[in-house]
Amino acid sequence: MSSRPDDEGQKAEEQKEGSEPLAEEASGGSVSPSPELEEALREAAEAVETRQAEREGGEAEEGEAAEAEALRGELAALQEQMVRLQADFENFRRRALKEREEAHRYGHENLVKDLLATVDNLDRAIEHVRTSDSGDFESMLQGVELVQRELLGTLANHGVSEIEAGNAPFDPNVHEAMAQREDDSVPANTAIEVLQKGYRLRDRLLRPARVIVSTQAEGADEGEAEAAEE
């Protein structure tokens, strides 16, 4: 008995349906992903890579920021130290310059003060010989005067000078009044007699001159007042 066409078509359809699982098994069972799935996978991978890069970049930036801050702190400390050293050096230089100048100008001040006593003794010896009637002292007087001139010359070479006091207006900065005496021949407050000479070392006072200061009689004062009123 021959087969019918309907039966043959049904068999062909069954054969076709049965061949699809076989084709899938032959291809290893893989299924081609859809475009939407591929796009989602790609976006997920990019997000993971971006997040990883940001994490690594943030750590690098934090490390660089910490290192930069440490360097800035070290630089500030060095700059402050340099400023202090420069200020200390400038103060030292000025102090050394001032001390050297002081030593050059006034370093022999104590020596000069000690020599002044010798000058005083020579002054007294000369005055004594001059008031003596004996001629035997003439040679001594000449010798003492010579020593005095030499000593005063040495002091002058070292910047020592005598303070002007005889018949000079009284100056409390360089004179020391020891007494007062009436004297109408000179204006009041005039140093009319020097009891002890005064000396200065350049512009520095070593000792004031001790003097007697003049005053005027009461009548002279009244006359001067009347003349001033007229």
C-alpha positions in Angstrom: 0.0 0.0 0.0 1.4 3.3 -1.0 1.8 6.2 1.5 -0.3 9.2 1.3 1.0 12.7 0.7 -0.3 14.0 4.1 1.7 11.3 5.8 4.8 12.3 3.9 4.4 16.0 4.9 3.9 15.1 8.5 7.0 13.0 8.5 9.1 15.8 6.9 7.9 18.3 9.5 8.8 15.9 12.4 12.2 15.4 10.8 12.7 19.1 10.6 11.7 19.7 14.3 14.0 16.9 15.4 16.9 18.3 13.5 16.9 21.7 15.5 18.0 20.2 18.9 20.7 18.2 17.0 21.9 21.4 15.4 22.0 23.1 18.8 24.0 20.3 20.3 26.4 20.3 17.3 27.1 24.0 17.9 28.0 23.5 21.6 24.7 24.8 23.0 25.7 28.5 22.7 23.1 31.1 22.2 23.9 34.4 20.4 23.4 37.4 22.9 20.9 40.0 22.0 22.2 43.6 21.2 20.5 44.9 24.4 22.5 42.4 26.5 25.7 43.3 24.8 25.1 47.0 25.4 24.4 46.3 29.1 27.5 44.2 29.5 29.6 46.9 27.8 28.2 49.7 30.1 28.8 47.6 33.2 32.4 46.9 32.2 33.1 50.6 31.5 31.5 51.5 34.8 33.8 49.1 36.7 36.9 50.4 34.8 35.9 54.0 35.5 35.4 53.4 39.2 38.7 51.6 39.4 40.5 54.4 37.7 38.9 57.0 39.9 39.9 55.0 43.0 43.5 54.8 41.8 43.5 58.4 40.8 42.2 59.6 44.2 44.8 57.6 46.1 47.5 59.1 43.8 46.2 62.6 44.3 46.0 62.2 48.1 49.6 60.9 48.2 50.8 63.8 46.0 48.8 66.4 48.1 50.4 65.0 51.4 53.8 65.1 49.9 53.3 68.7 48.6 52.1 69.8 52.0 55.1 68.3 53.7 57.4 70.0 51.2 55.7 73.3 51.8 56.0 72.9 55.6 59.7 72.1 55.2 60.3 75.1 52.9 58.5 77.5 55.4 60.6 76.2 58.3 63.8 76.7 56.2 62.8 80.2 55.2 62.1 81.1 58.9 65.4 79.7 60.0 67.2 81.6 57.2 65.5 84.9 58.4 66.5 84.3 62.0 70.1 83.5 61.0 70.2 86.6 58.8 68.9 88.8 61.7 71.4 87.2 64.1 74.3 87.8 61.8 73.2 91.4 61.2 73.0 92.0 64.9 76.4 90.4 65.5 78.0 92.4 62.7 76.6 95.7 64.1 77.6 94.8 67.7 81.1 93.8 66.6 81.5 97.0 64.6 80.4 99.1 67.5 82.7 97.3 70.0 85.6 97.7 67.6 84.9 101.4 67.2 84.4 101.8 71.0 87.7 100.0 71.7 89.5 102.2 69.2 88.2 105.5 70.5 87.9 104.8 74.2 89.9 101.7 74.9 92.6 103.6 76.8 90.2 105.6 78.9 91.4 104.0 82.2 95.0 104.7 81.4 94.2 108.3 80.8 92.4 108.6 84.1 95.4 107.2 85.9 97.8 109.7 84.1 95.7 112.6 85.2 96.9 112.2 88.8 100.5 112.6 87.6 99.6 115.8 85.8 98.0 117.1 89.0 101.2 116.4 90.9 103.3 118.1 88.3 101.1 121.1 88.4 101.5 121.4 92.2 105.3 120.9 92.0 105.6 123.7 89.4 103.5 126.0 91.4 105.5 125.4 94.5 108.8 126.1 92.8 107.5 129.3 91.2 106.5 130.7 94.6 109.8 129.7 96.2 112.5 132.4 96.5 115.4 130.0 96.2 117.2 129.9 92.8 118.2 126.3 93.3 114.9 125.2 92.1 115.3 126.7 88.7 116.7 123.6 87.1 114.1 121.5 88.8 111.4 123.7 87.5 112.6 123.4 84.0 112.8 119.6 84.3 109.3 119.4 85.7 107.9 121.7 83.1 109.5 119.6 80.4 107.9 116.4 81.8 104.6 118.2 82.0 104.8 119.3 78.4 105.7 115.8 77.3 103.0 114.2 79.3 100.4 116.6 78.0 101.6 116.1 74.5 101.2 112.3 74.9 97.7 112.7 76.3 96.8 115.1 73.4 98.0 112.4 70.9 95.5 110.1 72.5 92.6 112.5 72.1 92.8 114.1 75.6 92.1 117.8 75.8 91.9 120.3 78.7 88.5 121.8 79.4 88.5 125.6 79.2 87.6 127.0 82.6 89.5 130.2 83.5 87.3 133.3 83.0 84.8 131.2 81.0 81.0 131.1 81.6 80.1 128.4 84.0 78.9 125.3 82.2 77.5 122.6 84.5 78.1 120.0 81.8 81.9 120.4 82.1 82.4 122.5 85.3 81.9 121.7 88.9 81.3 124.7 91.2 83.2 124.3 94.4 82.6 127.8 95.8 81.3 131.3 95.0 83.2 134.6 95.3 82.1 138.2 94.7 83.8 139.7 91.7 82.3 142.7 89.9 85.0 142.7 87.2 83.4 139.8 85.4 79.8 138.8 84.8 78.0 136.7 87.3 78.4 132.9 87.0 81.9 133.1 85.6 84.6 130.6 86.5 87.2 132.9 87.9 89.5 130.4 89.4 90.3 126.8 88.6 91.0 124.5 91.6 91.4 121.4 89.5 91.6 121.2 85.7 89.1 119.2 83.8 89.7 116.9 80.8 87.8 115.2 78.1 88.6 112.3 75.8 87.5 113.4 72.4 83.8 114.1 73.0 83.6 112.1 76.3 84.0 113.9 79.7 86.7 112.3 81.8 86.2 114.7 84.8 84.8 118.2 85.1 86.9 121.2 86.0 86.5 122.3 89.6 86.1 126.0 89.7 85.1 129.0 91.8 82.2 130.9 90.4 81.8 134.6 90.5 78.9 136.5 92.1 78.2 140.2 92.2 77.6 142.3 95.2 74.1 143.3 96.1 74.7 146.9 95.2 75.9 146.0 91.8 72.9 143.8 91.3 70.5 146.7 92.2 72.4 149.0 89.8 72.1 146.6 87.0 68.4 146.2 87.7 67.9 150.0 87.7 69.8 150.3 84.4 67.7 147.6 82.9 64.5 149.4 83.9 65.7 152.7 82.4 
